[in-house]
Amino acid sequence: MDIKRKYKNIIILGIIFLLFYIYPLLQLLYAKMIGIDIIYKNEEIILNISDDLSLFLKLLADITFGAMLIIFYRKTIAKDFKEFIHKFGEISDIAIKYWVIGLAIMATSNILIAKFTSLEMATNQESVNNIITSSPILALIITTFCAPFIEELVFRKSFKDAMPSKWPFILTSGIVFGAIHVISTLSTSLLGLLYLIPYCSLGICFGIIYYKTDNIFSTIFIHMIHNGALVLLYILSKGLI
């Protein structure tokens, strides 16, 4: 990779990562557009709306940001989708193999954390469970389809473009992916750093999958299966539908 292209991809990564952080603010824009009052209390933004409407606004924000990513990465998405369909068996075999490894590490580390510490479940997972309980159908759509599509383009595609070397890409994207999912846990205890192990292990395995297949739909596909399976199991176990 030439120097000019390298720095261009690093700048693109920075912009996309910034947009990933701020695009949830679109929910406020959509709320304002339909006449919902935005309340500021103790430096916090409060929307006095139902859980269903809150999730619907999140879905709109996800769709908007997802559409932006599709437009920006349209050539890669079109090319990779055709290849994914054509080589589905080969690509899915690789994806499932490394997902199972990541899932095993994730499950084992979660069990050990629960057994040997006083930590509750990661705040991210607790938030997801609350969302599923309040509106299972919308939550299923957001977590199974929107989140994997957005996260894989952000954490895999943009990171690999910026750092094409194998292990720098795999480790960096996996660690940042894990950190994003556990950062809120650190507000209660530094022991929450232990949750980096399960989340980073999954992120690293997704990185390996993308590096080996060089097809973004390999990780979108397996990420959707991962999230969808967990959400469905939770819904069925709680009798929510």
NORJO-V240223 format. One record per run of one state. SS is the DSSP state (a for helix, b for strand, c for the rest). FROM is the first residue (numbers start at 1). LEN is the number of residues. Records with the same first field share a line. If there is no record, write none. Layout:
# NORJO-V240223
SS->FROM-LEN  FROM-LEN
This chain:
# NORJO-V240223
c->1-2  34-4  42-2  48-3  73-1  87-1  117-6  135-1  163-3  188-2  214-2  239-3
a->3-31  51-22  74-13  88-29  123-12  136-27  166-22  190-24  216-23
b->38-4  44-4
